[in-house]
Amino acid sequence: MDRHVIQKKYEFLRIIDRLEDENILVVIANIREVSEDWKTGKIEVLSRHSHSEEYHLHNIPIHIQRLTAIEPTQISPMEFLKLTKLYKK
């Protein structure tokens, strides 16, 4: 029996970019649902939610200064839903 095995995973990614020439700090949070077909190796992003904020370099809030960039990190389905709700506000 030839079964197609498709695995879903949930990821969180945070990008922090300092744009000196524009005097801003950009923070992007990306939550995504990823599907991987083990048979074909095909990876597909099924849903994605991104949230971005910009801050003037001379006025970055302390809680933002403490943030670090995060490579795509697997999270649980419950964390995925919680983060999606948080960033939709």
GUTI-226806 format. One record per atom (N, C-alpha, C, CB): residue number from 0; atom name; x, y, z. Coordinates in Angstrom, 1 decimal, always signed. Glycine has a CB too. Layout:
// residues N
+-----+------+--------+--------+--------+
|  nr | atom |   east |  north |     up |
+-----+------+--------+--------+--------+
| NUM |   CA |      X |      Y |      Z |
...
+-----+------+--------+--------+--------+
END
This chain:
// residues 89
+-----+------+--------+--------+--------+
|  nr | atom |   east |  north |     up |
+-----+------+--------+--------+--------+
|   0 |    N |   +0.8 |   -1.2 |   +0.0 |
|   0 |   CA |   +0.0 |   +0.0 |   +0.0 |
|   0 |    C |   +0.9 |   +1.2 |   +0.0 |
|   0 |   CB |   -1.0 |   +0.0 |   +1.2 |
|   1 |    N |   +0.7 |   +2.1 |   -1.0 |
|   1 |   CA |   +1.5 |   +3.3 |   -1.1 |
|   1 |    C |   +0.7 |   +4.5 |   -0.5 |
|   1 |   CB |   +1.8 |   +3.6 |   -2.6 |
|   2 |    N |   +1.2 |   +4.9 |   +0.7 |
|   2 |   CA |   +0.5 |   +6.0 |   +1.4 |
|   2 |    C |   +1.3 |   +7.3 |   +1.2 |
|   2 |   CB |   +0.4 |   +5.7 |   +2.9 |
|   3 |    N |   +0.5 |   +8.4 |   +1.0 |
|   3 |   CA |   +1.1 |   +9.7 |   +0.9 |
|   3 |    C |   +1.1 |  +10.2 |   +2.4 |
|   3 |   CB |   +0.3 |  +10.7 |   +0.0 |
|   4 |    N |   +2.2 |  +10.5 |   +2.9 |
|   4 |   CA |   +2.3 |  +11.1 |   +4.3 |
|   4 |    C |   +2.6 |  +12.6 |   +4.2 |
|   4 |   CB |   +3.4 |  +10.3 |   +5.1 |
|   5 |    N |   +1.7 |  +13.3 |   +4.7 |
|   5 |   CA |   +1.8 |  +14.8 |   +4.7 |
|   5 |    C |   +1.9 |  +15.2 |   +6.1 |
|   5 |   CB |   +0.7 |  +15.5 |   +3.9 |
|   6 |    N |   +2.9 |  +15.9 |   +6.5 |
|   6 |   CA |   +3.1 |  +16.4 |   +7.9 |
|   6 |    C |   +2.9 |  +17.9 |   +7.9 |
|   6 |   CB |   +4.5 |  +16.0 |   +8.4 |
|   7 |    N |   +2.1 |  +18.3 |   +8.9 |
|   7 |   CA |   +1.9 |  +19.8 |   +9.1 |
|   7 |    C |   +2.7 |  +20.2 |  +10.3 |
|   7 |   CB |   +0.4 |  +20.1 |   +9.3 |
|   8 |    N |   +3.3 |  +21.4 |  +10.2 |
|   8 |   CA |   +4.0 |  +21.9 |  +11.3 |
|   8 |    C |   +3.8 |  +23.4 |  +11.4 |
|   8 |   CB |   +5.5 |  +21.6 |  +11.3 |
|   9 |    N |   +4.0 |  +23.9 |  +12.5 |
|   9 |   CA |   +3.7 |  +25.3 |  +12.8 |
|   9 |    C |   +5.0 |  +26.0 |  +13.2 |
|   9 |   CB |   +2.6 |  +25.5 |  +13.9 |
|  10 |    N |   +5.2 |  +27.2 |  +12.6 |
|  10 |   CA |   +6.5 |  +27.9 |  +12.8 |
|  10 |    C |   +6.3 |  +29.3 |  +13.2 |
|  10 |   CB |   +7.4 |  +27.8 |  +11.6 |
|  11 |    N |   +7.2 |  +29.8 |  +14.0 |
|  11 |   CA |   +7.2 |  +31.2 |  +14.4 |
|  11 |    C |   +8.6 |  +31.8 |  +13.9 |
|  11 |   CB |   +7.0 |  +31.5 |  +15.9 |
|  12 |    N |   +8.6 |  +33.0 |  +13.3 |
|  12 |   CA |   +9.8 |  +33.6 |  +12.8 |
|  12 |    C |   +9.8 |  +35.0 |  +13.2 |
|  12 |   CB |  +10.0 |  +33.4 |  +11.3 |
|  13 |    N |  +10.9 |  +35.6 |  +13.7 |
|  13 |   CA |  +11.0 |  +37.0 |  +14.0 |
|  13 |    C |  +12.2 |  +37.6 |  +13.3 |
|  13 |   CB |  +11.0 |  +37.3 |  +15.5 |
|  14 |    N |  +11.9 |  +38.6 |  +12.5 |
|  14 |   CA |  +13.0 |  +39.3 |  +11.7 |
|  14 |    C |  +13.1 |  +40.7 |  +12.3 |
|  14 |   CB |  +12.7 |  +39.4 |  +10.2 |
|  15 |    N |  +14.4 |  +41.1 |  +12.6 |
|  15 |   CA |  +14.6 |  +42.5 |  +13.1 |
|  15 |    C |  +15.6 |  +43.1 |  +12.2 |
|  15 |   CB |  +15.2 |  +42.5 |  +14.6 |
|  16 |    N |  +15.3 |  +44.2 |  +11.6 |
|  16 |   CA |  +16.1 |  +44.9 |  +10.6 |
|  16 |    C |  +16.3 |  +46.3 |  +11.0 |
|  16 |   CB |  +15.5 |  +44.7 |   +9.2 |
|  17 |    N |  +17.6 |  +46.7 |  +11.1 |
|  17 |   CA |  +17.9 |  +48.1 |  +11.5 |
|  17 |    C |  +18.3 |  +48.8 |  +10.2 |
|  17 |   CB |  +19.1 |  +48.1 |  +12.5 |
|  18 |    N |  +17.5 |  +49.8 |   +9.8 |
|  18 |   CA |  +17.7 |  +50.6 |   +8.6 |
|  18 |    C |  +18.2 |  +51.9 |   +9.0 |
|  18 |   CB |  +16.4 |  +50.7 |   +7.7 |
|  19 |    N |  +19.6 |  +52.0 |   +9.1 |
|  19 |   CA |  +20.2 |  +53.2 |   +9.5 |
|  19 |    C |  +19.9 |  +54.4 |   +8.6 |
|  19 |   CB |  +21.7 |  +53.0 |   +9.6 |
|  20 |    N |  +19.9 |  +54.2 |   +7.3 |
|  20 |   CA |  +19.7 |  +55.3 |   +6.4 |
|  20 |    C |  +18.3 |  +55.9 |   +6.4 |
|  20 |   CB |  +20.0 |  +54.9 |   +4.9 |
|  21 |    N |  +17.3 |  +55.1 |   +6.9 |
|  21 |   CA |  +16.0 |  +55.6 |   +7.1 |
|  21 |    C |  +15.6 |  +55.9 |   +8.5 |
|  21 |   CB |  +15.0 |  +54.5 |   +6.5 |
|  22 |    N |  +16.6 |  +55.6 |   +9.4 |
|  22 |   CA |  +16.4 |  +55.9 |  +10.9 |
|  22 |    C |  +15.3 |  +55.1 |  +11.5 |
|  22 |   CB |  +16.2 |  +57.4 |  +11.1 |
|  23 |    N |  +15.1 |  +53.8 |  +11.1 |
|  23 |   CA |  +14.1 |  +53.0 |  +11.6 |
|  23 |    C |  +14.5 |  +51.6 |  +12.0 |
|  23 |   CB |  +12.9 |  +52.9 |  +10.7 |
|  24 |    N |  +13.9 |  +51.0 |  +12.9 |
|  24 |   CA |  +14.0 |  +49.6 |  +13.2 |
|  24 |    C |  +12.7 |  +48.9 |  +12.9 |
|  24 |   CB |  +14.4 |  +49.4 |  +14.8 |
|  25 |    N |  +12.8 |  +47.8 |  +12.1 |
|  25 |   CA |  +11.6 |  +47.1 |  +11.6 |
|  25 |    C |  +11.6 |  +45.7 |  +12.3 |
|  25 |   CB |  +11.6 |  +47.0 |  +10.1 |
|  26 |    N |  +10.5 |  +45.4 |  +13.0 |
|  26 |   CA |  +10.3 |  +44.1 |  +13.6 |
|  26 |    C |   +9.2 |  +43.4 |  +12.9 |
|  26 |   CB |  +10.1 |  +44.2 |  +15.1 |
|  27 |    N |   +9.4 |  +42.2 |  +12.4 |
|  27 |   CA |   +8.4 |  +41.5 |  +11.7 |
|  27 |    C |   +8.2 |  +40.1 |  +12.4 |
|  27 |   CB |   +8.8 |  +41.2 |  +10.2 |
|  28 |    N |   +7.0 |  +39.8 |  +12.8 |
|  28 |   CA |   +6.7 |  +38.5 |  +13.4 |
|  28 |    C |   +5.9 |  +37.7 |  +12.3 |
|  28 |   CB |   +5.8 |  +38.7 |  +14.7 |
|  29 |    N |   +6.3 |  +36.5 |  +12.1 |
|  29 |   CA |   +5.6 |  +35.7 |  +11.0 |
|  29 |    C |   +5.3 |  +34.4 |  +11.6 |
|  29 |   CB |   +6.6 |  +35.5 |   +9.8 |
|  30 |    N |   +4.0 |  +34.0 |  +11.6 |
|  30 |   CA |   +3.5 |  +32.7 |  +12.1 |
|  30 |    C |   +2.9 |  +32.0 |  +10.8 |
|  30 |   CB |   +2.4 |  +32.9 |  +13.2 |
|  31 |    N |   +3.4 |  +30.8 |  +10.7 |
|  31 |   CA |   +2.9 |  +30.1 |   +9.5 |
|  31 |    C |   +2.7 |  +28.6 |   +9.7 |
|  31 |   CB |   +4.0 |  +30.2 |   +8.3 |
|  32 |    N |   +1.8 |  +28.0 |   +8.9 |
|  32 |   CA |   +1.5 |  +26.6 |   +8.9 |
|  32 |    C |   +2.1 |  +26.0 |   +7.7 |
|  32 |   CB |   -0.1 |  +26.3 |   +8.9 |
|  33 |    N |   +3.0 |  +25.0 |   +7.8 |
|  33 |   CA |   +3.7 |  +24.5 |   +6.7 |
|  33 |    C |   +3.4 |  +23.0 |   +6.6 |
|  33 |   CB |   +5.2 |  +24.6 |   +7.0 |
|  34 |    N |   +3.2 |  +22.6 |   +5.3 |
|  34 |   CA |   +2.8 |  +21.2 |   +5.0 |
|  34 |    C |   +4.0 |  +20.6 |   +4.2 |
|  34 |   CB |   +1.5 |  +21.1 |   +4.2 |
|  35 |    N |   +4.4 |  +19.4 |   +4.6 |
|  35 |   CA |   +5.5 |  +18.8 |   +3.9 |
|  35 |    C |   +5.1 |  +17.4 |   +3.4 |
|  35 |   CB |   +6.8 |  +18.7 |   +4.7 |
|  36 |    N |   +5.2 |  +17.1 |   +2.1 |
|  36 |   CA |   +4.8 |  +15.8 |   +1.6 |
|  36 |    C |   +6.1 |  +15.0 |   +1.6 |
|  36 |   CB |   +4.3 |  +15.9 |   +0.1 |
|  37 |    N |   +6.1 |  +14.0 |   +2.5 |
|  37 |   CA |   +7.3 |  +13.2 |   +2.7 |
|  37 |    C |   +7.7 |  +12.4 |   +1.4 |
|  37 |   CB |   +7.1 |  +12.2 |   +3.8 |
|  38 |    N |   +6.7 |  +12.0 |   +0.6 |
|  38 |   CA |   +7.0 |  +11.2 |   -0.6 |
|  38 |    C |   +7.7 |  +12.1 |   -1.7 |
|  38 |   CB |   +5.7 |  +10.7 |   -1.2 |
|  39 |    N |   +7.2 |  +13.3 |   -1.9 |
|  39 |   CA |   +7.7 |  +14.1 |   -3.0 |
|  39 |    C |   +8.7 |  +15.2 |   -2.5 |
|  39 |   CB |   +6.6 |  +14.9 |   -3.7 |
|  40 |    N |   +8.7 |  +15.4 |   -1.1 |
|  40 |   CA |   +9.6 |  +16.4 |   -0.6 |
|  40 |    C |   +9.1 |  +17.8 |   -0.8 |
|  40 |   CB |  +11.0 |  +16.3 |   -1.2 |
|  41 |    N |   +7.9 |  +18.0 |   -1.3 |
|  41 |   CA |   +7.3 |  +19.3 |   -1.6 |
|  41 |    C |   +6.9 |  +19.9 |   -0.2 |
|  41 |   CB |   +6.1 |  +19.2 |   -2.5 |
|  42 |    N |   +7.3 |  +21.2 |   -0.1 |
|  42 |   CA |   +6.9 |  +22.0 |   +1.1 |
|  42 |    C |   +6.0 |  +23.1 |   +0.7 |
|  42 |   CB |   +8.2 |  +22.5 |   +1.9 |
|  43 |    N |   +5.0 |  +23.3 |   +1.4 |
|  43 |   CA |   +4.0 |  +24.3 |   +1.0 |
|  43 |    C |   +3.6 |  +25.1 |   +2.3 |
|  43 |   CB |   +2.8 |  +23.7 |   +0.3 |
|  44 |    N |   +3.6 |  +26.4 |   +2.2 |
|  44 |   CA |   +3.1 |  +27.2 |   +3.2 |
|  44 |    C |   +1.6 |  +27.4 |   +3.1 |
|  44 |   CB |   +3.8 |  +28.6 |   +3.3 |
|  45 |    N |   +0.8 |  +26.8 |   +4.0 |
|  45 |   CA |   -0.6 |  +26.7 |   +3.9 |
|  45 |    C |   -1.3 |  +28.0 |   +4.4 |
|  45 |   CB |   -1.2 |  +25.6 |   +4.7 |
|  46 |    N |   -0.8 |  +28.6 |   +5.4 |
|  46 |   CA |   -1.4 |  +29.8 |   +5.9 |
|  46 |    C |   -0.3 |  +30.6 |   +6.6 |
|  46 |   CB |   -2.6 |  +29.6 |   +6.8 |
|  47 |    N |   -0.4 |  +31.9 |   +6.5 |
|  47 |   CA |   +0.6 |  +32.7 |   +7.1 |
|  47 |    C |   +0.0 |  +34.0 |   +7.7 |
|  47 |   CB |   +1.7 |  +33.1 |   +6.0 |
|  48 |    N |   +0.5 |  +34.4 |   +8.8 |
|  48 |   CA |   +0.1 |  +35.7 |   +9.3 |
|  48 |    C |   +1.4 |  +36.5 |   +9.7 |
|  48 |   CB |   -0.9 |  +35.5 |  +10.6 |
|  49 |    N |   +1.5 |  +37.7 |   +9.2 |
|  49 |   CA |   +2.6 |  +38.5 |   +9.5 |
|  49 |    C |   +2.2 |  +39.8 |  +10.2 |
|  49 |   CB |   +3.5 |  +38.8 |   +8.2 |
|  50 |    N |   +3.0 |  +40.3 |  +11.1 |
|  50 |   CA |   +2.7 |  +41.5 |  +11.7 |
|  50 |    C |   +4.0 |  +42.3 |  +11.8 |
|  50 |   CB |   +2.1 |  +41.3 |  +13.2 |
|  51 |    N |   +4.0 |  +43.6 |  +11.4 |
|  51 |   CA |   +5.3 |  +44.3 |  +11.4 |
|  51 |    C |   +5.0 |  +45.7 |  +12.1 |
|  51 |   CB |   +5.8 |  +44.6 |  +10.0 |
|  52 |    N |   +6.1 |  +46.1 |  +12.8 |
|  52 |   CA |   +6.1 |  +47.4 |  +13.4 |
|  52 |    C |   +7.4 |  +48.1 |  +13.1 |
|  52 |   CB |   +5.9 |  +47.3 |  +15.0 |
|  53 |    N |   +7.3 |  +49.5 |  +13.0 |
|  53 |   CA |   +8.5 |  +50.3 |  +12.8 |
|  53 |    C |   +8.7 |  +51.2 |  +14.0 |
|  53 |   CB |   +8.4 |  +51.1 |  +11.4 |
|  54 |    N |  +10.0 |  +51.4 |  +14.3 |
|  54 |   CA |  +10.3 |  +52.3 |  +15.4 |
|  54 |    C |  +11.5 |  +53.3 |  +15.0 |
|  54 |   CB |  +10.7 |  +51.5 |  +16.7 |
|  55 |    N |  +11.4 |  +54.5 |  +15.4 |
|  55 |   CA |  +12.5 |  +55.4 |  +15.1 |
|  55 |    C |  +13.7 |  +55.0 |  +16.0 |
|  55 |   CB |  +12.2 |  +56.9 |  +15.4 |
|  56 |    N |  +14.9 |  +55.0 |  +15.4 |
|  56 |   CA |  +16.1 |  +54.5 |  +16.1 |
|  56 |    C |  +16.4 |  +55.2 |  +17.4 |
|  56 |   CB |  +17.3 |  +54.5 |  +15.2 |
|  57 |    N |  +16.0 |  +56.5 |  +17.5 |
|  57 |   CA |  +16.3 |  +57.2 |  +18.7 |
|  57 |    C |  +15.2 |  +57.1 |  +19.7 |
|  57 |   CB |  +16.5 |  +58.7 |  +18.3 |
|  58 |    N |  +14.2 |  +56.3 |  +19.4 |
|  58 |   CA |  +13.0 |  +56.2 |  +20.4 |
|  58 |    C |  +12.5 |  +54.7 |  +20.3 |
|  58 |   CB |  +11.9 |  +57.2 |  +20.0 |
|  59 |    N |  +13.3 |  +53.7 |  +20.5 |
|  59 |   CA |  +12.9 |  +52.3 |  +20.5 |
|  59 |    C |  +12.5 |  +51.9 |  +22.0 |
|  59 |   CB |  +14.0 |  +51.4 |  +20.0 |
|  60 |    N |  +11.2 |  +51.5 |  +22.2 |
|  60 |   CA |  +10.8 |  +51.1 |  +23.5 |
|  60 |    C |  +11.8 |  +50.0 |  +24.1 |
|  60 |   CB |   +9.4 |  +50.5 |  +23.5 |
|  61 |    N |  +11.9 |  +50.0 |  +25.4 |
|  61 |   CA |  +12.8 |  +49.0 |  +26.1 |
|  61 |    C |  +12.5 |  +47.6 |  +25.7 |
|  61 |   CB |  +12.8 |  +49.3 |  +27.6 |
|  62 |    N |  +11.2 |  +47.2 |  +25.7 |
|  62 |   CA |  +10.8 |  +45.9 |  +25.5 |
|  62 |    C |  +11.1 |  +45.4 |  +24.1 |
|  62 |   CB |   +9.3 |  +45.7 |  +25.8 |
|  63 |    N |  +11.2 |  +46.4 |  +23.2 |
|  63 |   CA |  +11.6 |  +46.1 |  +21.8 |
|  63 |    C |  +13.1 |  +45.9 |  +21.7 |
|  63 |   CB |  +11.0 |  +47.1 |  +20.8 |
|  64 |    N |  +13.8 |  +46.8 |  +22.4 |
|  64 |   CA |  +15.3 |  +46.7 |  +22.4 |
|  64 |    C |  +15.8 |  +45.3 |  +22.8 |
|  64 |   CB |  +15.9 |  +47.8 |  +23.3 |
|  65 |    N |  +15.0 |  +44.7 |  +23.7 |
|  65 |   CA |  +15.4 |  +43.4 |  +24.3 |
|  65 |    C |  +15.1 |  +42.2 |  +23.3 |
|  65 |   CB |  +14.7 |  +43.1 |  +25.6 |
|  66 |    N |  +14.3 |  +42.4 |  +22.3 |
|  66 |   CA |  +13.9 |  +41.4 |  +21.4 |
|  66 |    C |  +15.1 |  +40.9 |  +20.5 |
|  66 |   CB |  +12.8 |  +41.8 |  +20.4 |
|  67 |    N |  +15.1 |  +39.6 |  +20.2 |
|  67 |   CA |  +16.2 |  +39.1 |  +19.3 |
|  67 |    C |  +15.4 |  +38.5 |  +18.1 |
|  67 |   CB |  +17.1 |  +38.1 |  +20.0 |
|  68 |    N |  +16.2 |  +38.4 |  +17.0 |
|  68 |   CA |  +15.6 |  +37.7 |  +15.8 |
|  68 |    C |  +15.5 |  +36.2 |  +16.1 |
|  68 |   CB |  +16.6 |  +37.9 |  +14.5 |
|  69 |    N |  +14.5 |  +35.5 |  +15.5 |
|  69 |   CA |  +14.3 |  +34.1 |  +15.8 |
|  69 |    C |  +14.2 |  +33.4 |  +14.4 |
|  69 |   CB |  +13.0 |  +33.8 |  +16.6 |
|  70 |    N |  +15.0 |  +32.4 |  +14.2 |
|  70 |   CA |  +15.0 |  +31.6 |  +13.0 |
|  70 |    C |  +13.7 |  +30.8 |  +13.0 |
|  70 |   CB |  +16.2 |  +30.6 |  +12.8 |
|  71 |    N |  +13.2 |  +30.3 |  +11.9 |
|  71 |   CA |  +11.9 |  +29.5 |  +11.9 |
|  71 |    C |  +12.0 |  +28.5 |  +13.0 |
|  71 |   CB |  +11.7 |  +28.9 |  +10.5 |
|  72 |    N |  +11.1 |  +28.6 |  +14.0 |
|  72 |   CA |  +11.1 |  +27.7 |  +15.1 |
|  72 |    C |   +9.8 |  +27.0 |  +15.2 |
|  72 |   CB |  +11.4 |  +28.5 |  +16.4 |
|  73 |    N |   +9.8 |  +25.7 |  +15.3 |
|  73 |   CA |   +8.5 |  +24.9 |  +15.4 |
|  73 |    C |   +7.8 |  +25.2 |  +16.7 |
|  73 |   CB |   +8.8 |  +23.4 |  +15.3 |
|  74 |    N |   +6.5 |  +25.4 |  +16.6 |
|  74 |   CA |   +5.7 |  +25.7 |  +17.8 |
|  74 |    C |   +4.5 |  +24.7 |  +17.7 |
|  74 |   CB |   +5.2 |  +27.2 |  +17.8 |
|  75 |    N |   +3.8 |  +24.6 |  +18.8 |
|  75 |   CA |   +2.6 |  +23.7 |  +18.8 |
|  75 |    C |   +1.4 |  +24.3 |  +18.1 |
|  75 |   CB |   +2.3 |  +23.3 |  +20.3 |
|  76 |    N |   +0.5 |  +23.5 |  +17.7 |
|  76 |   CA |   -0.7 |  +24.1 |  +17.1 |
|  76 |    C |   -1.5 |  +25.1 |  +18.0 |
|  76 |   CB |   -1.7 |  +22.9 |  +16.7 |
|  77 |    N |   -1.4 |  +24.8 |  +19.3 |
|  77 |   CA |   -2.1 |  +25.7 |  +20.3 |
|  77 |    C |   -1.3 |  +27.1 |  +20.3 |
|  77 |   CB |   -2.1 |  +25.1 |  +21.7 |
|  78 |    N |   +0.0 |  +27.0 |  +20.3 |
|  78 |   CA |   +0.8 |  +28.3 |  +20.3 |
|  78 |    C |   +0.5 |  +29.0 |  +19.0 |
|  78 |   CB |   +2.3 |  +27.9 |  +20.5 |
|  79 |    N |   +0.4 |  +28.3 |  +17.9 |
|  79 |   CA |   +0.1 |  +28.9 |  +16.6 |
|  79 |    C |   -1.2 |  +29.7 |  +16.7 |
|  79 |   CB |   +0.0 |  +27.8 |  +15.5 |
|  80 |    N |   -2.2 |  +29.1 |  +17.2 |
|  80 |   CA |   -3.5 |  +29.8 |  +17.3 |
|  80 |    C |   -3.4 |  +31.0 |  +18.3 |
|  80 |   CB |   -4.6 |  +28.8 |  +17.8 |
|  81 |    N |   -2.7 |  +30.8 |  +19.4 |
|  81 |   CA |   -2.6 |  +31.9 |  +20.4 |
|  81 |    C |   -1.8 |  +33.1 |  +19.7 |
|  81 |   CB |   -1.8 |  +31.4 |  +21.6 |
|  82 |    N |   -0.7 |  +32.8 |  +19.1 |
|  82 |   CA |   +0.1 |  +33.9 |  +18.4 |
|  82 |    C |   -0.7 |  +34.6 |  +17.3 |
|  82 |   CB |   +1.4 |  +33.4 |  +17.9 |
|  83 |    N |   -1.4 |  +33.8 |  +16.5 |
|  83 |   CA |   -2.2 |  +34.4 |  +15.4 |
|  83 |    C |   -3.3 |  +35.3 |  +16.0 |
|  83 |   CB |   -2.9 |  +33.2 |  +14.6 |
|  84 |    N |   -4.0 |  +34.9 |  +17.1 |
|  84 |   CA |   -4.9 |  +35.8 |  +17.7 |
|  84 |    C |   -4.3 |  +37.1 |  +18.3 |
|  84 |   CB |   -5.7 |  +35.1 |  +18.9 |
|  85 |    N |   -3.1 |  +36.9 |  +18.9 |
|  85 |   CA |   -2.4 |  +38.1 |  +19.5 |
|  85 |    C |   -2.0 |  +39.1 |  +18.4 |
|  85 |   CB |   -1.1 |  +37.6 |  +20.2 |
|  86 |    N |   -1.5 |  +38.6 |  +17.3 |
|  86 |   CA |   -1.0 |  +39.5 |  +16.2 |
|  86 |    C |   -2.1 |  +40.1 |  +15.3 |
|  86 |   CB |   +0.0 |  +38.8 |  +15.4 |
|  87 |    N |   -3.3 |  +39.5 |  +15.4 |
|  87 |   CA |   -4.5 |  +40.0 |  +14.7 |
|  87 |    C |   -5.1 |  +41.3 |  +15.3 |
|  87 |   CB |   -5.5 |  +39.0 |  +14.5 |
|  88 |    N |   -4.7 |  +41.5 |  +16.6 |
|  88 |   CA |   -5.3 |  +42.6 |  +17.3 |
|  88 |    C |   -4.6 |  +43.9 |  +16.9 |
|  88 |   CB |   -5.1 |  +42.5 |  +18.8 |
+-----+------+--------+--------+--------+
END
